[in-house]
Amino acid sequence: MDVVGDRWSILLLREAYYGTRRFDEFQYYLGVAPNILSTRLKKFVDVGMMTRVPLPEHGGRYEYVLTKKGRDFFPTYLALKKWGDDWLAEPEGPQVVFKDRISGRPVEYPPLLSARGEPLQLEDIEIVPGSGAVPFNRKRFGGQASHDIMVGPKRDRGVRSKSRKK
């Protein structure tokens, strides 16, 4: 949540997924104040979701390019967009639709499935502490950390919160 947990960060990522790369373009499409945009772009560069690349034709100007880490957030963005399209879109439909470049068909959002292959419901899950659980979460979710369940890559994940409620 420290990285993407605010409106401007999600909207900035949306624009990056749409192909926006330059500060003035982000500002134009988002209508965001320059100080807010500058802060969010710096944060994304600092945590490795974007990189700042000099523009050869404009000395001192840069473009912001998604890194692998930033591109890997795209499915999460799609899940948020799907929820918005399902629950908040106007009756005419969503503002933007993603299409497969080769087939031209709209991107399908596969349902999350339980281990039994059925659509996942909140009641189907059990929350257990992961291998990186802090003592607070080990106690909260059942004592010993589950070392047989590894979620995500085992490397530096960027911003770490000092909060005990991760």
C-alpha positions in Angstrom: 0.0 0.0 0.0 3.0 2.3 0.5 3.7 2.1 -3.2 0.3 2.1 -4.9 -2.2 2.8 -2.2 -3.4 6.2 -3.3 -5.5 7.5 -6.2 -2.8 9.4 -8.0 -0.4 6.4 -8.0 -3.0 4.0 -9.5 -3.9 6.6 -12.1 -0.3 7.3 -12.9 0.3 3.6 -13.5 -2.9 3.5 -15.6 -1.4 6.2 -17.9 1.9 4.3 -18.0 0.1 1.2 -19.2 -1.7 3.4 -21.8 1.8 4.3 -23.1 2.3 7.7 -21.5 6.0 8.4 -20.7 6.6 12.1 -20.4 6.0 14.3 -17.4 3.9 16.8 -19.4 1.8 14.1 -20.9 1.1 12.5 -17.4 0.1 16.0 -16.2 -2.1 16.6 -19.2 -4.0 13.3 -19.0 -4.3 13.2 -15.3 -4.9 16.9 -14.5 -2.6 16.4 -11.5 -0.6 19.2 -9.8 3.1 19.1 -10.8 4.3 18.7 -7.2 2.0 15.6 -6.7 3.1 14.1 -10.0 6.7 14.7 -9.3 6.5 13.0 -5.9 4.7 10.0 -7.3 7.1 9.6 -10.3 10.1 9.9 -7.9 8.5 7.2 -5.7 8.1 4.8 -8.6 11.7 5.4 -9.7 12.9 4.9 -6.1 11.1 1.6 -5.6 12.1 0.3 -9.1 8.7 0.3 -10.8 9.9 3.0 -13.3 13.2 4.2 -14.6 14.0 7.7 -15.7 15.5 7.9 -19.2 17.0 11.1 -20.7 15.4 12.3 -23.9 18.2 12.9 -26.4 16.3 15.5 -28.3 15.6 17.6 -25.1 18.6 18.2 -22.9 17.6 17.9 -19.2 14.2 16.3 -20.0 13.3 12.7 -19.2 10.7 10.0 -19.9 9.5 7.5 -17.4 9.6 3.9 -18.5 8.0 1.0 -16.7 10.5 -1.6 -15.4 9.7 -5.3 -15.2 8.6 -4.7 -11.6 6.2 -2.0 -12.9 5.0 -4.1 -15.8 4.4 -7.0 -13.4 1.8 -4.9 -11.5 -0.4 -4.8 -14.7 -2.5 -7.9 -13.8 -3.3 -6.2 -10.5 -4.3 -3.1 -12.3 -6.5 -5.2 -14.6 -8.2 -6.8 -11.6 -9.0 -3.3 -10.2 -10.2 -2.1 -13.6 -12.5 -5.2 -13.9 -14.1 -4.4 -10.5 -14.6 -0.8 -11.6 -16.1 -1.9 -14.9 -18.4 -4.4 -13.2 -19.6 -2.1 -10.4 -19.0 1.5 -11.4 -19.2 1.9 -15.2 -22.0 3.7 -16.8 -24.8 1.6 -18.3 -23.2 2.1 -21.8 -20.1 0.2 -20.6 -16.5 1.0 -19.6 -14.6 3.9 -20.9 -11.6 1.8 -22.1 -11.4 -1.8 -23.2 -8.2 -3.8 -23.6 -7.9 -5.9 -26.8 -5.5 -8.6 -27.7 -3.2 -7.2 -30.4 -3.2 -10.4 -32.5 -6.8 -11.6 -32.3 -8.5 -8.2 -31.8 -10.7 -9.8 -29.1 -11.2 -8.1 -25.7 -8.9 -9.3 -23.0 -10.7 -11.9 -20.8 -10.4 -11.8 -17.1 -10.0 -15.4 -15.9 -11.7 -16.2 -12.7 -9.7 -16.9 -9.6 -10.1 -20.6 -8.8 -9.8 -22.5 -5.6 -7.5 -25.6 -5.4 -10.6 -27.6 -6.3 -11.0 -25.7 -9.6 -14.1 -23.8 -8.5 -14.6 -20.1 -8.5 -12.8 -18.7 -5.4 -15.0 -17.3 -2.7 -13.8 -15.5 0.4 -15.1 -18.4 2.5 -12.8 -20.8 0.7 -9.5 -19.4 2.0 -7.6 -19.8 5.2 -5.1 -17.1 6.2 -1.8 -18.4 7.6 1.5 -16.7 8.3 3.9 -16.8 5.4 7.6 -17.5 5.5 8.4 -13.8 6.0 5.8 -13.2 8.7 6.7 -10.8 11.5 6.0 -12.1 15.0 2.8 -10.0 15.2 1.3 -11.8 12.1 2.6 -15.2 13.3 0.6 -14.7 16.5 -2.4 -13.2 14.7 -2.6 -15.9 12.0 -1.7 -19.0 13.8 1.8 -19.2 15.4 4.4 -20.8 13.2 5.1 -19.4 9.8 4.3 -21.6 6.9 7.7 -22.3 5.3 6.2 -24.5 2.6 4.3 -21.6 1.0 6.5 -19.1 -0.8 4.7 -16.2 -2.4 6.5 -14.1 -5.0 10.1 -13.8 -5.8 12.6 -14.0 -2.9 14.5 -10.7 -3.4 14.3 -7.2 -2.2 10.8 -6.1 -2.6 11.4 -2.3 -2.3 9.6 -0.2 0.2 9.2 -1.8 3.6 6.7 -0.5 6.1 7.7 -0.2 9.7 4.1 -0.9 10.6 3.6 -4.2 12.5 0.3 -4.8 10.7 1.6 -5.8 7.3 
